[in-house]
Structure formats: C-alpha cells, structure tokens
Amino acid sequence: MQIEITLKAPGGSDYAATDLGFLLHKHPAHLHERDTAAGKAVVFYTQATDDRTTAVLYLDVDPVALVRGKGGRADGLLDQYVNDRAYAANSFLSVALGRCFGQSMAGKSKERQTLADRALPFEARVVPVSASSGDDLVRAMFEPLGYGVETTLLSAGSGRDLFAFTIAGTVRLRDLLNHLYVLVPVLDNAKHYWIDRQEIDNLMAKGEGWLATHPARELIARRSLKHRRGLVDLALARLADGDPDTEDETEQTKAEGELTLEKPIRLHELRLETVAETLAERGVTSVVDIGCGEGRLLQRLVRQRGLASILGVDPSVASLERAARRLKLDEAGDALRERVSLQLGSATYADRRWRGFDAATLVEVIEHIDPPRLPALAMSVFGEAAPGIVLVTTPNREYNSLFEGMTEGALRHPDHRFEWTRQEFEDWCGPVAEEYGYAVTLKPLGPVDETHGAPSQMAVFERKPAEGERA
C-alpha cells in the first residue's frame, strides 16, 4: 500500500517543486526507511523537477508477522492469512505517515517554514483502497474539504471494491497529511491497534480546524474510534463545544494576566523550581504532572537526571500540543519519547495509567476545581493513583492585598473557583492526608510577609508505610 504526494510549481512560482524535499524532511536523492510494527515504511521520489516533484510512502506489510502478533486470538487459520489487511490502505498506513512525516504533520520545516505555512497545489494518490461504499465514500470524505477527487476501480468484490483515488487541492502540506491520516482508516473502517481515550485526543489534534465542521464528522468519529459508543459520544461532545483555538486563546490570555501580576516577585518560576528541587531531593524516578498545561514544569523535569518516566496530563488538547512543541517531542528520538508522554485527562477522574508513579504534582491546579469536586480529585490522586509523594501548590489569598492594582476580593485568575488562606489550605490538607494515609508538611513559596504570609503555598504529602512495611 502506498501514498504518492505531488507538489506542483506552475510557471512563475516563487518556489520550486523540489522544495517538497525540505517540506517532508526527506532528500529526493536518497532512499529513506523506517520500521513500523506492521512492516517497513520506505520513502522515495519517482520524479523531482522544478515544476513537479512526487514523493512516495510505500508500506511493505509483513502478513505473517501480523498473524503472529495476534497471539492466537484470530478465529481460524484461513481468516488469519487470507484477507486484504496487508495489502489495502488502512490504519497501518496512517501509522507510517506519523512515523515518516511527523514534523511535516506538525507544520514544521527548518529550511522552508514560509512554504510550510502556505497553501500550495498538492496532489495525493492512495492505492489500493478497499471500502464497502466504494468511491462515494471517498468523495463524501474529501470533497467537503475542498479537494477534487478522482477514483479508479481496480477490482470489484463481494461488498468491498478495490480502487485507487487521487485528491487535488491548494492546501498546506500539514493539512493534507492530517486529512489522509484521519480519513484513510475511515474508508477502511477498521483500526488495527488498541483504542482508548487517548485516541480521542489524537483525533482532536489531527482534526483540529476541520473535523468539527465536516458534514460526516459523526461517521468519522464512529469509525475512527471503532464504534465504541462511550468514546464516540465523548469525541462528538468535544467537537460540539466550539472552536478550541478560540477558547484556548482566551484561557492563554487569562493565564498571561496572572503571570504579569506575579512577575515582579518571579513567583511562577519559583514554584516550578521548588517543585523540581523537592522531587530531586526525594530521589523519585517517575512523576505524573496533573494539570501540566503548556509543559513548563515538564521542561524542567526532562533535564533532571534520574527521572526515567515523566507523564503530563491536562484536559486541554491545545495545551498538550503546546507542551509537545515546548518539549520538541515531534523531533525527539525514541529514548525521549519512551521517557516522556502526554495524556488527555482530568484531575477529578481516576485513571489507572497514573498508578505506579513515585510522585504526582498539582501546580496551581486545585483552585481551578469547583469545591464540590475536590473530594473526587482527592480520591483520584491520593486514593486511586496513590503515589508515594504528592506536591500541591496553590495561591495564598491573604497575600493578594499586596499586589499592586488588585482590588479587594478579586482573584488572581478569572478561572479560579477559590483562593485559600493559609488556614483554609491547612484545613483541607489535614483531613485528606489522614483519610488516605499520608503525612503532610506545609511550606511557604515566595517572599514571606509578616502579616500576610507568602504569595503561594505548597503541601508535601508523603505516603505513610502500610503496617508491616518498611519506612
């Protein structure tokens, strides 16, 4: 199975079609190979001229290896070996796209960034494709995105035609690749890897800017999430929430207001430094940062020796994307990708993937939670995840009167549901520690005023050893 990507440069263009090599990060004169779980992906060029350049991503799937990877779960020997899985374009090809063109899908080009940001005349040909609805489904997927579509029937089967299709349009390369990444498996209607809530995050990221308004978004969501009703409902609800970019820009503006307020005392940097130092002092080897935002703490933790596993969790897809850019995960090698991961999630919903970490951090998170939801947060973090150490920081309301221009009773961030005094924070920490078997120590963060205390405060929870366990 393969995808052919062609860039055209009409006469008088201010670029050459051979710039496709810079946009794909693959030199036209070389053969590029990457291993995937399904087989070997090869990128090569069939033509490279100034007016037309074509790159081919060819995936050579090993059908025997696919069967062996099933662990004997297939229905029968004939079903295991006799099918089109290894030969018709499907989610294996999408995985290969991500492996070979990850930086291009993120819109990055070291030498031709201005071209990466522009809509250019592209064509893409996918062959072969197997779909129960034939070429009507291809048109329903790609025509609403502005592409011209041509199809060629290769063979007609019992309910599943085999054909090739070509789409053409003036688009950014990143958009073309993301459209193919999402929609090729939709045509096939079968994902070949485990689907969980993380796949919703993946779908939202790849569908950003177009999926919410696509007339076939329900079908796309159903097939992308393997018809799992709970996941599909969550995805459609998020798509219906509106434009995530606009919402996130508003949140970013609010956060910048808080940072500006606290900047004179360098409080944000101090929080992150203190949390990172505390983790280093405790010698933790794994940490989950719940409410990681744009990854500022993760950026520090990545540089910290001894941390073998780092997980960032946040409910905002856009924030996670910025965290990925900050950490340069698209450009990272396998070692960093295995060490650092990002996950969509909320502090108030338990997730089994948080279990087994030495430490959890919640830096300026709890004040964004409605007070009636705080018991759910305590249960998910202290009860279900139950790391050895939990670090929680939150503003000290008493200090607000010392900030220049801050009116009485105002909160530092419009999204804060509350801001606690030192006593109120202590009154929350004590019962939580007692209920879940932790000892807790409270510390001031920032310059301490004799009357109002420090501008922020941190609680260090350390799990008590169970009876019969060594301390």
C-alpha positions, 0 to 999 in steps of 0.5 A: 500500500502506498501514498504518492504526494505531488507538489506542483510549481506552475510557471512563475512560482516563487518556489520550486517543486523540489522544495517538497524535499525540505517540506517532508524532511526527506532528500529526493536523492536518497532512499529513506526507511523506517520500521513500523510494527506492521512492516517497513515504511520506505520513502522515495521520489519517482520524479523531482523537477522544478515544476513537479516533484512526487514523493512516495510512502510505500508500506511493505506489510509483513502478513505473517508477522501480523498473524503472529502478533495476534497471539492466537486470538484470530478465529481460524487459520484461513481468516488469519492469512487470507484477507486484504489487511496487508495489502489495502490502505488502512490504519497501518498506513496512517501509522507510517505517515506519523512515523515518516512525516511527523514534523511535516504533520506538525507544520514544521520545516527548518529550511522552508517554514514560509512554504510550510505555512502556505497553501500550495497545489498538492496532489495525493494518490492512495492505492489500493483502497478497499471500502464497502461504499466504494468511491462515494465514500471517498468523495463524501470524505474529501470533497467537503474539504475542498479537494477534487477527487478522482477514483479508479476501480481496480477490482470489484468484490463481494461488498468491498471494491478495490480502487485507487483515488487521487485528491487535488487541492491548494492546501498546506502540506500539514493539512493534507497529511492530517486529512489522509491520516484521519480519513484513510482508516475511515474508508477502511473502517477498521483500526488495527491497534488498541483504542482508548481515550487517548485516541480521542485526543489524537483525533482532536489534534489531527482534526483540529480546524476541520473535523468539527465542521465536516458534514460526516464528522459523526461517521468519522468519529464512529469509525475512527474510534471503532464504534465504541459508543462511550468514546464516540459520544465523548469525541462528538461532545468535544467537537460540539463545544466550539472552536478550541483555538478560540477558547484556548486563546482566551484561557492563554490570555487569562493565564498571561494576566496572572503571570504579569501580576506575579512577575515582579516577585518571579513567583511562577518560576519559583514554584516550578523550581521548588517543585523540581528541587523537592522531587530531586531531593526525594530521589523519585524516578517517575512523576505524573504532572496533573494539570501540566498545561503548556509543559513548563514544569515538564521542561524542567523535569526532562533535564533532571537526571534520574527521572526515567518516566515523566507523564503530563496530563491536562484536559486541554488538547491545545495545551498538550500540543503546546507542551509537545512543541515546548518539549520538541517531542515531534523531533525527539528520538525514541529514548525521549519519547519512551521517557516522556508522554502526554495524556488527555485527562482530568484531575477529578477522574481516576485513571489507572495509567497514573498508578505506579508513579513515585510522585504526582504534582498539582501546580496551581491546579486545585483552585481551578476545581469547583469545591464540590469536586475536590473530594473526587480529585482527592480520591483520584490522586491520593486514593486511586493513583496513590503515589508515594509523594504528592506536591500541591501548590496553590495561591495564598489569598491573604497575600493578594492585598499586596499586589499592586492594582488588585482590588479587594476580593478579586482573584488572581485568575478569572478561572479560579473557583477559590483562593485559600488562606493559609488556614483554609489550605491547612484545613483541607490538607489535614483531613485528606492526608489522614483519610488516605494515609499520608503525612503532610508538611506545609511550606511557604513559596515566595517572599514571606510577609509578616502579616500576610504570609507568602504569595503561594503555598505548597503541601508535601504529602508523603505516603505513610508505610502500610503496617508491616512495611518498611519506612 
